[in-house]
Amino acid sequence: MDELYVICRTIEIDDRDVKGFVLMRAGENGEPKPWPIMITRKCNQFYGYENACPHQGSRLDTTPGQFLDEDENFITCGNHQAQFDPDTGECFIGPCKGQHLTPITLVIDDGDVCLTVVVLAEE
């Protein structure tokens, strides 16, 4: 089994909420590089994505921690107002319509939201 990296506890992410994290990912030469991600929850399903708009690669949360539209239904790019389905990462409104956020593999383990299938930089 791949190594698990604990990101947070499941109780730290409310239903229909999105939380952002910046991890340090190992680069090609092993050097640490910031890797912004986000995790969203719908009922007891957790979804993880890289925090990068497919339109230009910029972070979605231009104001740190602000990922959702006014009605808190959709992940919204603060730069271009593109909107994404939190369950699938698909853009349905905006300049990247039809494209998807880059998913990350999550595992829920004993109440922890964990990341797997990635190499993080050593601390």
A tleap script that builds the chain and sets N, CA, C and O, in Angstrom:
source leaprc.protein.ff14SB
mol = sequence {
  NMET ASP GLU LEU TYR VAL ILE CYS ARG THR
  ILE GLU ILE ASP ASP ARG ASP VAL LYS GLY
  PHE VAL LEU MET ARG ALA GLY GLU ASN GLY
  GLU PRO LYS PRO TRP PRO ILE MET ILE THR
  ARG LYS CYS ASN GLN PHE TYR GLY TYR GLU
  ASN ALA CYS PRO HIE GLN GLY SER ARG LEU
  ASP THR THR PRO GLY GLN PHE LEU ASP GLU
  ASP GLU ASN PHE ILE THR CYS GLY ASN HIE
  GLN ALA GLN PHE ASP PRO ASP THR GLY GLU
  CYS PHE ILE GLY PRO CYS LYS GLY GLN HIE
  LEU THR PRO ILE THR LEU VAL ILE ASP ASP
  GLY ASP VAL CYS LEU THR VAL VAL VAL LEU
  ALA GLU CGLU
}
set mol.1.N position { 0.844 -1.187 0.000 }
set mol.1.CA position { 0.000 0.000 0.000 }
set mol.1.C position { 0.880 1.238 0.000 }
set mol.1.O position { 1.931 1.263 0.640 }
set mol.2.N position { 0.444 2.272 -0.726 }
set mol.2.CA position { 1.173 3.531 -0.758 }
set mol.2.C position { 1.147 4.197 0.614 }
set mol.2.O position { 0.255 3.954 1.427 }
set mol.3.N position { 2.147 5.041 0.849 }
set mol.3.CA position { 2.213 5.759 2.113 }
set mol.3.C position { 1.063 6.756 2.206 }
set mol.3.O position { 0.692 7.384 1.214 }
set mol.4.N position { 0.499 6.897 3.414 }
set mol.4.CA position { -0.579 7.858 3.660 }
set mol.4.C position { -0.013 9.076 4.367 }
set mol.4.O position { 0.783 8.942 5.296 }
set mol.5.N position { -0.418 10.263 3.934 }
set mol.5.CA position { -0.038 11.514 4.574 }
set mol.5.C position { -1.307 12.153 5.116 }
set mol.5.O position { -2.214 12.475 4.349 }
set mol.6.N position { -1.381 12.337 6.419 }
set mol.6.CA position { -2.563 12.924 7.040 }
set mol.6.C position { -2.595 14.421 6.735 }
set mol.6.O position { -1.620 15.135 6.969 }
set mol.7.N position { -3.726 14.881 6.211 }
set mol.7.CA position { -3.913 16.293 5.902 }
set mol.7.C position { -4.690 16.973 7.025 }
set mol.7.O position { -4.306 18.047 7.486 }
set mol.8.N position { -5.782 16.347 7.465 }
set mol.8.CA position { -6.608 16.908 8.535 }
set mol.8.C position { -7.554 15.823 9.042 }
set mol.8.O position { -7.590 14.717 8.503 }
set mol.9.N position { -8.302 16.143 10.063 }
set mol.9.CA position { -9.351 15.254 10.564 }
set mol.9.C position { -10.621 15.489 9.743 }
set mol.9.O position { -10.848 16.595 9.252 }
set mol.10.N position { -11.439 14.463 9.596 }
set mol.10.CA position { -12.677 14.608 8.826 }
set mol.10.C position { -13.591 15.662 9.451 }
set mol.10.O position { -14.291 16.370 8.727 }
set mol.11.N position { -13.598 15.776 10.760 }
set mol.11.CA position { -14.475 16.739 11.437 }
set mol.11.C position { -14.056 18.189 11.210 }
set mol.11.O position { -14.806 19.102 11.554 }
set mol.12.N position { -12.878 18.418 10.640 }
set mol.12.CA position { -12.418 19.779 10.368 }
set mol.12.C position { -13.019 20.365 9.092 }
set mol.12.O position { -12.896 21.563 8.840 }
set mol.13.N position { -13.668 19.522 8.289 }
set mol.13.CA position { -14.288 20.008 7.055 }
set mol.13.C position { -15.786 19.747 7.164 }
set mol.13.O position { -16.232 18.600 7.196 }
set mol.14.N position { -16.546 20.827 7.220 }
set mol.14.CA position { -17.997 20.718 7.325 }
set mol.14.C position { -18.593 20.279 5.997 }
set mol.14.O position { -17.979 20.428 4.941 }
set mol.15.N position { -19.808 19.731 6.071 }
set mol.15.CA position { -20.540 19.358 4.865 }
set mol.15.C position { -20.713 20.587 3.981 }
set mol.15.O position { -21.060 21.665 4.465 }
set mol.16.N position { -20.467 20.419 2.674 }
set mol.16.CA position { -20.588 21.473 1.665 }
set mol.16.C position { -19.585 22.607 1.873 }
set mol.16.O position { -19.850 23.752 1.507 }
set mol.17.N position { -18.446 22.287 2.455 }
set mol.17.CA position { -17.398 23.278 2.667 }
set mol.17.C position { -16.154 22.872 1.879 }
set mol.17.O position { -16.036 21.727 1.443 }
set mol.18.N position { -15.243 23.799 1.703 }
set mol.18.CA position { -13.974 23.553 1.023 }
set mol.18.C position { -12.870 24.156 1.879 }
set mol.18.O position { -12.974 25.303 2.314 }
set mol.19.N position { -11.825 23.396 2.120 }
set mol.19.CA position { -10.664 23.879 2.877 }
set mol.19.C position { -9.429 23.785 2.000 }
set mol.19.O position { -9.243 22.816 1.264 }
set mol.20.N position { -8.592 24.803 2.088 }
set mol.20.CA position { -7.352 24.816 1.340 }
set mol.20.C position { -6.159 24.489 2.217 }
set mol.20.O position { -6.152 24.797 3.409 }
set mol.21.N position { -5.158 23.870 1.629 }
set mol.21.CA position { -3.919 23.502 2.308 }
set mol.21.C position { -2.765 23.730 1.343 }
set mol.21.O position { -2.927 23.596 0.130 }
set mol.22.N position { -1.614 24.070 1.878 }
set mol.22.CA position { -0.418 24.155 1.048 }
set mol.22.C position { 0.579 23.149 1.601 }
set mol.22.O position { 1.077 23.295 2.718 }
set mol.23.N position { 0.862 22.132 0.807 }
set mol.23.CA position { 1.810 21.091 1.178 }
set mol.23.C position { 3.119 21.358 0.439 }
set mol.23.O position { 3.173 22.188 -0.469 }
set mol.24.N position { 4.144 20.662 0.829 }
set mol.24.CA position { 5.418 20.752 0.117 }
set mol.24.C position { 5.603 19.441 -0.626 }
set mol.24.O position { 5.742 18.378 -0.020 }
set mol.25.N position { 5.603 19.533 -1.935 }
set mol.25.CA position { 5.744 18.361 -2.794 }
set mol.25.C position { 7.189 18.277 -3.279 }
set mol.25.O position { 7.836 19.297 -3.517 }
set mol.26.N position { 7.678 17.067 -3.421 }
set mol.26.CA position { 9.037 16.878 -3.908 }
set mol.26.C position { 9.077 17.174 -5.400 }
set mol.26.O position { 8.303 16.605 -6.171 }
set mol.27.N position { 9.977 18.064 -5.808 }
set mol.27.CA position { 10.154 18.383 -7.211 }
set mol.27.C position { 10.961 17.301 -7.915 }
set mol.27.O position { 11.282 16.269 -7.325 }
set mol.28.N position { 11.284 17.543 -9.168 }
set mol.28.CA position { 12.011 16.554 -9.965 }
set mol.28.C position { 13.350 16.168 -9.351 }
set mol.28.O position { 13.762 15.011 -9.423 }
set mol.29.N position { 14.021 17.131 -8.752 }
set mol.29.CA position { 15.327 16.855 -8.134 }
set mol.29.C position { 15.218 16.652 -6.626 }
set mol.29.O position { 16.228 16.663 -5.924 }
set mol.30.N position { 14.002 16.470 -6.128 }
set mol.30.CA position { 13.794 16.261 -4.703 }
set mol.30.C position { 13.643 17.545 -3.914 }
set mol.30.O position { 13.398 17.500 -2.708 }
set mol.31.N position { 13.786 18.704 -4.575 }
set mol.31.CA position { 13.655 19.970 -3.868 }
set mol.31.C position { 12.179 20.221 -3.535 }
set mol.31.O position { 11.300 19.885 -4.329 }
set mol.32.N position { 11.907 20.807 -2.371 }
set mol.32.CA position { 10.519 21.066 -1.975 }
set mol.32.C position { 9.910 22.215 -2.785 }
set mol.32.O position { 10.539 23.249 -3.008 }
set mol.33.N position { 8.660 21.996 -3.217 }
set mol.33.CA position { 7.917 23.012 -3.959 }
set mol.33.C position { 6.533 23.128 -3.342 }
set mol.33.O position { 5.900 22.111 -3.061 }
set mol.34.N position { 6.045 24.360 -3.124 }
set mol.34.CA position { 4.687 24.509 -2.588 }
set mol.34.C position { 3.661 23.870 -3.514 }
set mol.34.O position { 3.741 24.001 -4.736 }
set mol.35.N position { 2.704 23.184 -2.921 }
set mol.35.CA position { 1.657 22.495 -3.670 }
set mol.35.C position { 0.309 22.799 -3.021 }
set mol.35.O position { -0.091 22.118 -2.077 }
set mol.36.N position { -0.399 23.823 -3.522 }
set mol.36.CA position { -1.704 24.145 -2.948 }
set mol.36.C position { -2.767 23.141 -3.399 }
set mol.36.O position { -2.886 22.827 -4.583 }
set mol.37.N position { -3.530 22.648 -2.429 }
set mol.37.CA position { -4.620 21.708 -2.704 }
set mol.37.C position { -5.868 22.190 -1.984 }
set mol.37.O position { -5.809 23.102 -1.159 }
set mol.38.N position { -6.989 21.574 -2.300 }
set mol.38.CA position { -8.227 21.836 -1.571 }
set mol.38.C position { -8.991 20.537 -1.404 }
set mol.38.O position { -8.909 19.631 -2.234 }
set mol.39.N position { -9.730 20.468 -0.315 }
set mol.39.CA position { -10.539 19.293 -0.020 }
set mol.39.C position { -11.957 19.774 0.246 }
set mol.39.O position { -12.174 20.716 1.009 }
set mol.40.N position { -12.915 19.117 -0.391 }
set mol.40.CA position { -14.315 19.458 -0.200 }
set mol.40.C position { -15.063 18.224 0.312 }
set mol.40.O position { -14.637 17.087 0.114 }
set mol.41.N position { -16.174 18.484 0.965 }
set mol.41.CA position { -16.957 17.392 1.557 }
set mol.41.C position { -18.420 17.555 1.167 }
set mol.41.O position { -18.975 18.652 1.224 }
set mol.42.N position { -19.030 16.449 0.772 }
set mol.42.CA position { -20.475 16.411 0.532 }
set mol.42.C position { -20.976 15.170 1.232 }
set mol.42.O position { -20.651 14.050 0.838 }
set mol.43.N position { -21.775 15.371 2.281 }
set mol.43.CA position { -22.197 14.300 3.183 }
set mol.43.C position { -20.925 13.654 3.730 }
set mol.43.O position { -20.125 14.342 4.364 }
set mol.44.N position { -20.715 12.381 3.510 }
set mol.44.CA position { -19.499 11.736 4.000 }
set mol.44.C position { -18.529 11.396 2.878 }
set mol.44.O position { -17.662 10.539 3.047 }
set mol.45.N position { -18.666 12.057 1.738 }
set mol.45.CA position { -17.740 11.885 0.625 }
set mol.45.C position { -16.774 13.063 0.597 }
set mol.45.O position { -17.186 14.219 0.696 }
set mol.46.N position { -15.498 12.764 0.464 }
set mol.46.CA position { -14.467 13.794 0.403 }
set mol.46.C position { -13.840 13.779 -0.985 }
set mol.46.O position { -13.578 12.718 -1.552 }
set mol.47.N position { -13.602 14.981 -1.524 }
set mol.47.CA position { -13.012 15.131 -2.846 }
set mol.47.C position { -11.822 16.068 -2.730 }
set mol.47.O position { -11.900 17.096 -2.058 }
set mol.48.N position { -10.724 15.718 -3.381 }
set mol.48.CA position { -9.528 16.544 -3.342 }
set mol.48.C position { -9.121 16.979 -4.731 }
set mol.48.O position { -9.231 16.221 -5.695 }
set mol.49.N position { -8.642 18.222 -4.822 }
set mol.49.CA position { -8.201 18.782 -6.095 }
set mol.49.C position { -6.980 19.660 -5.865 }
set mol.49.O position { -6.786 20.210 -4.781 }
set mol.50.N position { -6.165 19.781 -6.900 }
set mol.50.CA position { -5.120 20.792 -6.855 }
set mol.50.C position { -5.805 22.148 -6.898 }
set mol.50.O position { -6.811 22.323 -7.586 }
set mol.51.N position { -5.263 23.094 -6.170 }
set mol.51.CA position { -5.839 24.439 -6.124 }
set mol.51.C position { -5.259 25.249 -7.280 }
set mol.51.O position { -4.441 26.147 -7.080 }
set mol.52.N position { -5.697 24.915 -8.489 }
set mol.52.CA position { -5.232 25.589 -9.695 }
set mol.52.C position { -6.337 25.567 -10.744 }
set mol.52.O position { -6.855 24.505 -11.089 }
set mol.53.N position { -6.689 26.731 -11.242 }
set mol.53.CA position { -7.706 26.837 -12.281 }
set mol.53.C position { -7.123 26.313 -13.595 }
set mol.53.O position { -6.009 26.689 -13.962 }
set mol.54.N position { -7.851 25.455 -14.308 }
set mol.54.CA position { -7.327 24.938 -15.569 }
set mol.54.C position { -7.201 26.011 -16.653 }
set mol.54.O position { -6.553 25.778 -17.674 }
set mol.55.N position { -7.807 27.173 -16.448 }
set mol.55.CA position { -7.746 28.242 -17.449 }
set mol.55.C position { -6.330 28.792 -17.583 }
set mol.55.O position { -5.802 28.868 -18.692 }
set mol.56.N position { -5.703 29.179 -16.459 }
set mol.56.CA position { -4.355 29.738 -16.522 }
set mol.56.C position { -3.435 29.202 -15.437 }
set mol.56.O position { -2.289 29.637 -15.323 }
set mol.57.N position { -3.924 28.269 -14.646 }
set mol.57.CA position { -3.097 27.660 -13.618 }
set mol.57.C position { -2.992 28.448 -12.334 }
set mol.57.O position { -2.272 28.039 -11.423 }
set mol.58.N position { -3.688 29.569 -12.233 }
set mol.58.CA position { -3.627 30.382 -11.015 }
set mol.58.C position { -4.462 29.745 -9.906 }
set mol.58.O position { -5.368 28.953 -10.167 }
set mol.59.N position { -4.141 30.105 -8.674 }
set mol.59.CA position { -4.930 29.597 -7.540 }
set mol.59.C position { -6.372 30.061 -7.657 }
set mol.59.O position { -6.652 31.162 -8.130 }
set mol.60.N position { -7.276 29.205 -7.218 }
set mol.60.CA position { -8.699 29.534 -7.255 }
set mol.60.C position { -9.072 30.545 -6.183 }
set mol.60.O position { -9.911 31.418 -6.410 }
set mol.61.N position { -8.452 30.429 -5.021 }
set mol.61.CA position { -8.799 31.305 -3.901 }
set mol.61.C position { -7.908 32.552 -3.910 }
set mol.61.O position { -6.851 32.578 -3.280 }
set mol.62.N position { -8.354 33.585 -4.637 }
set mol.62.CA position { -7.585 34.822 -4.657 }
set mol.62.C position { -7.598 35.476 -3.276 }
set mol.62.O position { -6.655 36.179 -2.912 }
set mol.63.N position { -8.654 35.247 -2.516 }
set mol.63.CA position { -8.690 35.594 -1.100 }
set mol.63.C position { -8.522 34.269 -0.370 }
set mol.63.O position { -9.364 33.384 -0.519 }
set mol.64.N position { -7.455 34.104 0.417 }
set mol.64.CA position { -7.196 32.799 1.044 }
set mol.64.C position { -8.435 32.205 1.717 }
set mol.64.O position { -9.107 32.856 2.518 }
set mol.65.N position { -8.709 30.963 1.368 }
set mol.65.CA position { -9.820 30.230 1.973 }
set mol.65.C position { -11.170 30.481 1.328 }
set mol.65.O position { -12.153 29.849 1.714 }
set mol.66.N position { -11.254 31.386 0.354 }
set mol.66.CA position { -12.524 31.677 -0.311 }
set mol.66.C position { -12.614 30.864 -1.590 }
set mol.66.O position { -12.007 31.213 -2.603 }
set mol.67.N position { -13.377 29.773 -1.537 }
set mol.67.CA position { -13.504 28.877 -2.681 }
set mol.67.C position { -14.912 28.823 -3.259 }
set mol.67.O position { -15.087 28.461 -4.422 }
set mol.68.N position { -15.908 29.174 -2.469 }
set mol.68.CA position { -17.290 28.935 -2.879 }
set mol.68.C position { -17.974 30.192 -3.387 }
set mol.68.O position { -17.601 31.307 -3.023 }
set mol.69.N position { -18.994 29.998 -4.244 }
set mol.69.CA position { -19.803 31.106 -4.745 }
set mol.69.C position { -20.663 31.660 -3.610 }
set mol.69.O position { -20.643 31.131 -2.499 }
set mol.70.N position { -21.419 32.725 -3.888 }
set mol.70.CA position { -22.244 33.374 -2.868 }
set mol.70.C position { -23.208 32.416 -2.176 }
set mol.70.O position { -23.432 32.525 -0.970 }
set mol.71.N position { -23.778 31.480 -2.928 }
set mol.71.CA position { -24.736 30.536 -2.365 }
set mol.71.C position { -24.066 29.301 -1.766 }
set mol.71.O position { -24.744 28.407 -1.259 }
set mol.72.N position { -22.733 29.252 -1.825 }
set mol.72.CA position { -21.923 28.160 -1.283 }
set mol.72.C position { -22.259 26.799 -1.904 }
set mol.72.O position { -22.253 25.775 -1.221 }
set mol.73.N position { -22.552 26.808 -3.213 }
set mol.73.CA position { -22.864 25.569 -3.915 }
set mol.73.C position { -21.736 25.081 -4.805 }
set mol.73.O position { -21.586 23.876 -5.009 }
set mol.74.N position { -20.934 26.008 -5.343 }
set mol.74.CA position { -19.946 25.648 -6.348 }
set mol.74.C position { -18.582 26.247 -6.018 }
set mol.74.O position { -18.492 27.336 -5.452 }
set mol.75.N position { -17.525 25.524 -6.377 }
set mol.75.CA position { -16.174 26.056 -6.265 }
set mol.75.C position { -16.035 27.111 -7.364 }
set mol.75.O position { -16.364 26.863 -8.524 }
set mol.76.N position { -15.545 28.283 -6.983 }
set mol.76.CA position { -15.477 29.403 -7.922 }
set mol.76.C position { -14.069 29.970 -7.979 }
set mol.76.O position { -13.441 30.191 -6.944 }
set mol.77.N position { -13.576 30.205 -9.178 }
set mol.77.CA position { -12.266 30.820 -9.375 }
set mol.77.C position { -12.389 32.310 -9.073 }
set mol.77.O position { -13.202 33.005 -9.682 }
set mol.78.N position { -11.592 32.796 -8.143 }
set mol.78.CA position { -11.608 34.206 -7.784 }
set mol.78.C position { -11.071 35.107 -8.882 }
set mol.78.O position { -11.323 36.312 -8.860 }
set mol.79.N position { -10.338 34.557 -9.844 }
set mol.79.CA position { -9.784 35.355 -10.938 }
set mol.79.C position { -10.748 35.507 -12.111 }
set mol.79.O position { -10.903 36.599 -12.655 }
set mol.80.N position { -11.393 34.412 -12.496 }
set mol.80.CA position { -12.191 34.407 -13.723 }
set mol.80.C position { -13.665 34.088 -13.480 }
set mol.80.O position { -14.458 34.081 -14.422 }
set mol.81.N position { -14.038 33.826 -12.237 }
set mol.81.CA position { -15.404 33.457 -11.852 }
set mol.81.C position { -15.885 32.186 -12.531 }
set mol.81.O position { -17.091 31.955 -12.623 }
set mol.82.N position { -14.965 31.363 -13.006 }
set mol.82.CA position { -15.348 30.043 -13.508 }
set mol.82.C position { -15.924 29.260 -12.339 }
set mol.82.O position { -15.475 29.420 -11.204 }
set mol.83.N position { -16.917 28.414 -12.607 }
set mol.83.CA position { -17.534 27.619 -11.551 }
set mol.83.C position { -17.361 26.141 -11.843 }
set mol.83.O position { -17.458 25.686 -12.982 }
set mol.84.N position { -17.096 25.394 -10.747 }
set mol.84.CA position { -16.790 23.971 -10.829 }
set mol.84.C position { -17.710 23.187 -9.913 }
set mol.84.O position { -18.062 23.642 -8.825 }
set mol.85.N position { -18.096 22.001 -10.369 }
set mol.85.CA position { -18.874 21.078 -9.555 }
set mol.85.C position { -17.953 20.498 -8.486 }
set mol.85.O position { -16.926 19.914 -8.831 }
set mol.86.N position { -18.284 20.637 -7.191 }
set mol.86.CA position { -17.399 20.131 -6.137 }
set mol.86.C position { -17.227 18.611 -6.143 }
set mol.86.O position { -16.229 18.105 -5.629 }
set mol.87.N position { -18.185 17.875 -6.715 }
set mol.87.CA position { -18.104 16.416 -6.738 }
set mol.87.C position { -17.210 15.893 -7.859 }
set mol.87.O position { -16.536 14.876 -7.696 }
set mol.88.N position { -17.204 16.586 -8.992 }
set mol.88.CA position { -16.488 16.085 -10.164 }
set mol.88.C position { -15.310 16.950 -10.576 }
set mol.88.O position { -14.421 16.485 -11.291 }
set mol.89.N position { -15.289 18.211 -10.132 }
set mol.89.CA position { -14.239 19.145 -10.539 }
set mol.89.C position { -14.455 19.710 -11.928 }
set mol.89.O position { -13.597 20.437 -12.429 }
set mol.90.N position { -15.586 19.396 -12.572 }
set mol.90.CA position { -15.835 19.881 -13.930 }
set mol.90.C position { -16.271 21.341 -13.913 }
set mol.90.O position { -17.102 21.744 -13.099 }
set mol.91.N position { -15.700 22.126 -14.822 }
set mol.91.CA position { -16.094 23.526 -14.999 }
set mol.91.C position { -17.329 23.562 -15.895 }
set mol.91.O position { -17.336 22.979 -16.980 }
set mol.92.N position { -18.368 24.249 -15.433 }
set mol.92.CA position { -19.586 24.339 -16.234 }
set mol.92.C position { -19.916 25.774 -16.620 }
set mol.92.O position { -20.814 26.001 -17.431 }
set mol.93.N position { -19.198 26.755 -16.049 }
set mol.93.CA position { -19.366 28.160 -16.412 }
set mol.93.C position { -17.977 28.793 -16.397 }
set mol.93.O position { -17.216 28.604 -15.448 }
set mol.94.N position { -17.649 29.541 -17.443 }
set mol.94.CA position { -16.393 30.276 -17.456 }
set mol.94.C position { -15.498 29.917 -18.614 }
set mol.94.O position { -15.867 29.107 -19.465 }
set mol.95.N position { -14.310 30.519 -18.655 }
set mol.95.CA position { -13.415 30.352 -19.799 }
set mol.95.C position { -12.845 28.941 -19.953 }
set mol.95.O position { -12.312 28.607 -21.011 }
set mol.96.N position { -12.950 28.114 -18.920 }
set mol.96.CA position { -12.439 26.739 -19.017 }
set mol.96.C position { -13.575 25.722 -19.010 }
set mol.96.O position { -13.388 24.577 -18.597 }
set mol.97.N position { -14.750 26.142 -19.468 }
set mol.97.CA position { -15.926 25.265 -19.500 }
set mol.97.C position { -15.578 23.942 -20.174 }
set mol.97.O position { -14.981 23.914 -21.250 }
set mol.98.N position { -15.964 22.844 -19.520 }
set mol.98.CA position { -15.696 21.502 -20.030 }
set mol.98.C position { -14.392 20.903 -19.519 }
set mol.98.O position { -14.188 19.693 -19.619 }
set mol.99.N position { -13.503 21.740 -18.970 }
set mol.99.CA position { -12.268 21.233 -18.393 }
set mol.99.C position { -12.517 20.853 -16.931 }
set mol.99.O position { -13.574 21.147 -16.374 }
set mol.100.N position { -11.527 20.197 -16.321 }
set mol.100.CA position { -11.670 19.715 -14.946 }
set mol.100.C position { -10.523 20.192 -14.070 }
set mol.100.O position { -9.407 20.416 -14.540 }
set mol.101.N position { -10.823 20.342 -12.788 }
set mol.101.CA position { -9.758 20.523 -11.809 }
set mol.101.C position { -8.968 19.224 -11.746 }
set mol.101.O position { -9.510 18.153 -12.017 }
set mol.102.N position { -7.699 19.313 -11.391 }
set mol.102.CA position { -6.864 18.120 -11.288 }
set mol.102.C position { -7.162 17.419 -9.963 }
set mol.102.O position { -6.920 17.987 -8.898 }
set mol.103.N position { -7.686 16.189 -10.019 }
set mol.103.CA position { -8.029 15.481 -8.774 }
set mol.103.C position { -6.790 14.967 -8.057 }
set mol.103.O position { -5.757 14.707 -8.674 }
set mol.104.N position { -6.911 14.829 -6.757 }
set mol.104.CA position { -5.884 14.166 -5.950 }
set mol.104.C position { -6.538 12.987 -5.249 }
set mol.104.O position { -7.732 13.016 -4.953 }
set mol.105.N position { -5.757 11.958 -4.986 }
set mol.105.CA position { -6.287 10.736 -4.383 }
set mol.105.C position { -6.317 10.868 -2.868 }
set mol.105.O position { -5.289 11.079 -2.225 }
set mol.106.N position { -7.514 10.740 -2.314 }
set mol.106.CA position { -7.702 10.809 -0.868 }
set mol.106.C position { -8.114 9.447 -0.328 }
set mol.106.O position { -8.757 8.652 -1.013 }
set mol.107.N position { -7.727 9.201 0.913 }
set mol.107.CA position { -8.149 8.012 1.640 }
set mol.107.C position { -8.600 8.490 3.014 }
set mol.107.O position { -7.919 9.294 3.651 }
set mol.108.N position { -9.746 7.996 3.468 }
set mol.108.CA position { -10.192 8.293 4.827 }
set mol.108.C position { -9.754 7.127 5.695 }
set mol.108.O position { -10.137 5.982 5.455 }
set mol.109.N position { -8.946 7.427 6.712 }
set mol.109.CA position { -8.375 6.394 7.561 }
set mol.109.C position { -8.562 6.772 9.027 }
set mol.109.O position { -7.905 7.685 9.526 }
set mol.110.N position { -9.454 6.070 9.708 }
set mol.110.CA position { -9.682 6.265 11.140 }
set mol.110.C position { -9.946 7.734 11.486 }
set mol.110.O position { -9.381 8.260 12.446 }
set mol.111.N position { -10.807 8.394 10.702 }
set mol.111.CA position { -11.182 9.776 10.971 }
set mol.111.C position { -10.223 10.814 10.422 }
set mol.111.O position { -10.417 12.010 10.644 }
set mol.112.N position { -9.191 10.382 9.711 }
set mol.112.CA position { -8.242 11.302 9.095 }
set mol.112.C position { -8.470 11.350 7.591 }
set mol.112.O position { -8.763 10.332 6.963 }
set mol.113.N position { -8.333 12.548 7.019 }
set mol.113.CA position { -8.312 12.699 5.571 }
set mol.113.C position { -6.842 12.618 5.166 }
set mol.113.O position { -6.023 13.438 5.580 }
set mol.114.N position { -6.527 11.622 4.354 }
set mol.114.CA position { -5.132 11.358 3.997 }
set mol.114.C position { -4.939 11.461 2.493 }
set mol.114.O position { -5.856 11.232 1.704 }
set mol.115.N position { -3.743 11.805 2.138 }
set mol.115.CA position { -3.312 11.883 0.750 }
set mol.115.C position { -2.452 10.674 0.468 }
set mol.115.O position { -1.692 10.229 1.329 }
set mol.116.N position { -2.569 10.137 -0.738 }
set mol.116.CA position { -1.754 9.008 -1.138 }
set mol.116.C position { -1.409 9.150 -2.623 }
set mol.116.O position { -1.940 10.029 -3.301 }
set mol.117.N position { -0.537 8.302 -3.119 }
set mol.117.CA position { -0.099 8.283 -4.514 }
set mol.117.C position { 0.576 9.606 -4.889 }
set mol.117.O position { 0.364 10.120 -5.987 }
set mol.118.N position { 1.375 10.150 -3.993 }
set mol.118.CA position { 2.146 11.362 -4.249 }
set mol.118.C position { 3.380 11.318 -3.349 }
set mol.118.O position { 3.367 10.682 -2.295 }
set mol.119.N position { 4.424 11.987 -3.766 }
set mol.119.CA position { 5.624 12.070 -2.934 }
set mol.119.C position { 5.717 13.488 -2.388 }
set mol.119.O position { 5.865 14.447 -3.145 }
set mol.120.N position { 5.630 13.609 -1.085 }
set mol.120.CA position { 5.781 14.913 -0.443 }
set mol.120.C position { 7.238 15.112 -0.047 }
set mol.120.O position { 7.978 14.151 0.163 }
set mol.121.N position { 7.629 16.360 0.048 }
set mol.121.CA position { 9.002 16.677 0.442 }
set mol.121.C position { 9.183 16.383 1.914 }
set mol.121.O position { 8.255 16.534 2.709 }
set mol.122.N position { 10.393 15.958 2.275 }
set mol.122.CA position { 10.715 15.719 3.681 }
set mol.122.C position { 10.758 17.039 4.420 }
set mol.122.O position { 11.217 18.051 3.891 }
set mol.123.N position { 10.275 17.016 5.648 }
set mol.123.CA position { 10.306 18.248 6.452 }
set mol.123.C position { 11.618 18.393 7.161 }
set mol.123.O position { 11.825 19.368 7.882 }
savepdb mol mol.pdb
quit
